[in-house]
Amino acid sequence: MAKMAASMVEGGEDAFRKIFKFYKRRNPPPDFSDVIDFSKRAPSDQVVPAALGPGGVSDVEAARVGLQPVRDWRAFGLQGYPGFMFISNPFLPGSQPSWVRQCLKIYPRKPNVCNLDMHMSPSDTQDIWDKSVHGLSCPPSGKTQPKTLLDRLRWVTLGYHYNWDTKTYSANHHTPFPADLHSLSSQIASACGFPGFNAEAGILNYYRSDSSLGIHVDESELDHSRPLLSFSFGTSAIFLLGGTRRQDPPTAMYMHSGDVMVMSGQSRLLYHAVPRIVAAPQGGPVSASETDGCGPLSQEDGSVVEPLSEQDRAACSRYTHSSRVNVTVRQVLGPGQSFPETPSSHQRTDAEQTEGRHGRPADGERGKRRRRSSSCDSVDTAET
């Protein structure tokens, strides 16, 4: 990656943008040989083992949210990125479909907010799943089918709802954060050395095969001492992690279904992006859609991971076969903090002025058109 990055930074364009465009390129397709694959990567000069705190999360607590015992997790860090941790699919076999179902069926429900609300009535977006599940459950017919609401879903916000226009959160735009996702986030954060993490805001991004997520920094939260958690389900993606400047060449890595990333400390405010959705490399890990034949899960008392109906299982499998869901969870306020009476502009950086503090996925050519439009579900920034 370092050699490739060095060869691309000349010519006045920032290094991150150049590498983003390299991996987004369709014809000819890029060379993926420099992309780190944690699912089959042993520690090296670049990839180092990450220390976990297994004593902070019991096996029972982990199983209740569909996670393996912490001692069995494969966690890594990257040289030059203090505070960044990558956990290669810590989920129990068969548990991912339950989380996919939550992301597709439960979390888009009202009172949570989604992109479709911006140009549809509340009654039309009241139950996106029920209005889409028949199309997802039917086997492909070979004919072009009309898009379902789920096909058109691009983002959902939870808890403190992120305002895409002002790039802020506020006390008066809040709904209860999902208890199951709060529990999952708390267990991950505790195992990574952040006991007491309070999941207050979530952004779900829904990616199709031609989607990308522009270069951005997640900095709108008032407390940056708490980590940013990222969960991936479905098809794989290329993730780019850069530095504090756009001139810093990013490192490319695969995100497979079930992978978890934790950005904290010095890595909490780094530039990052998703230039491409990809098929998993040959011999790589199975996707969420391929884990649904792993038999019934052992149901612990208080488990938030529930078995799926056959219809729900088929619909989730169909969706994740060609699409991806990413869930990012954040703690917005630190101890004793409260929101200012008026939104602050104290952190206007070139990240906000060009890409926005948080990113939304763009779809191929439509991403280009949306940047020129005023549509409320437009994407801040697909890089081109």
C-alpha positions, 0 to 999 in steps of 0.5 A, a space after each residue: 500500500 505504501 508503494 502504491 500510495 507514493 506513486 499516486 500522490 503527485 499531481 496536486 490532488 490529495 492522496 486520499 482522494 486519488 486512492 479512493 478513485 483508484 479503488 472505486 474504478 470499474 474499468 479497468 478494475 483495480 488491483 486489490 493485492 494491497 488490501 488487508 484481509 484480517 480474516 486470514 491475516 496473521 500478525 505482521 509488521 503492519 498488523 499487530 494483535 490487539 489486547 482485549 479485556 475478556 474479564 469485562 464481559 462474561 461468556 453468558 453476556 456475550 452469548 446474549 447478544 450473539 457474540 462468541 466468548 471474548 477469549 475467542 475473538 481475533 482482534 487486531 490493530 494497525 501500526 501507525 493507527 493508535 486507538 484503531 481496533 479491528 475484530 474479525 467477525 466475533 459473532 456466533 454462527 447463526 446469529 448474524 441473520 438476527 441482527 440483519 433482520 433488526 436492521 431491515 425490519 425493526 430499526 427503520 420503523 417509526 419513530 426512527 428517521 430514514 431518508 424516505 421520510 424526506 419525500 414520503 408521508 409518514 403512513 407510506 414509510 410506517 412499515 418499510 419491511 412489510 411493504 417490501 418483504 414479498 418482493 424479497 421473499 420471492 425467488 428471482 424471476 429474471 425479469 426486472 422488478 419494481 424497486 421496493 421501499 427497502 431497495 430505496 432505503 439509504 440511511 436510518 438514524 437512531 437515538 439522537 438523530 443526526 441532522 444532515 443539514 446542520 451536521 449536529 445532534 440536538 436534545 429536541 430530536 431524540 427517540 429511544 435508542 434500541 435496547 438490543 443494539 445498546 446491549 451489543 455495543 456495550 459488550 463490544 466497548 467493554 471488551 475493548 477497554 471502554 466500560 460504561 460506554 453509552 450508546 446514544 446515537 446510531 446511523 445505519 447506511 444501506 449499500 447496494 452493489 454500486 454504492 460508495 461512501 465519501 471521504 469524511 470525519 465523524 466529529 459531530 459528537 460532543 465527546 470524542 473520548 468515547 469510541 466509534 463502533 462500526 458493525 458490518 453485515 452482508 456483502 464485503 466492502 473496501 474500507 479506507 482509513 487515512 490520517 488527520 489530513 487529506 494528504 495522508 495516504 489511507 490504508 485499505 482493508 476488507 470489511 466482511 460480514 460480521 466484522 467490527 471496527 472500533 475507532 478511539 483515541 488518536 484514530 477517533 477523528 481520522 478521515 475514512 471512506 468506503 469506495 467500493 462494495 466487493 465480493 468476498 475474496 475466494 476462500 474468504 469468510 462466509 457472508 450473513 446470507 450463508 450463515 443461516 443454515 447453522 442451526 438454531 441458536 442456544 437461547 440464553 436467558 435475556 437473549 436479544 438474539 431471536 430466531 427468524 421465521 422462514 419468511 424473514 430468514 429468506 428475505 434477509 438472505 436475499 438482501 445480504 446476498 447483494 447488499 450491505 448494511 453498516 451500523 455505526 454507534 456513538 456516544 454523543 455526550 460525555 459525563 456532565 455534558 449537555 447540548 448548547 442552546 444553539 448548534 455550534 459551528 466550532 468544528 467546521 473543517 474542510 471535511 464538513 465543507 466538502 463531505 460532511 461530518 458523517 457520510 451517506 452512501 452514494 449509488 453509482 451515477 445517481 450519486 453524481 446527480 444527487 450532489 447537483 440536486 436538492 433532493 432530501 435523500 441526496 448524498 453529501 459526497 460520493 467521490 468521483 
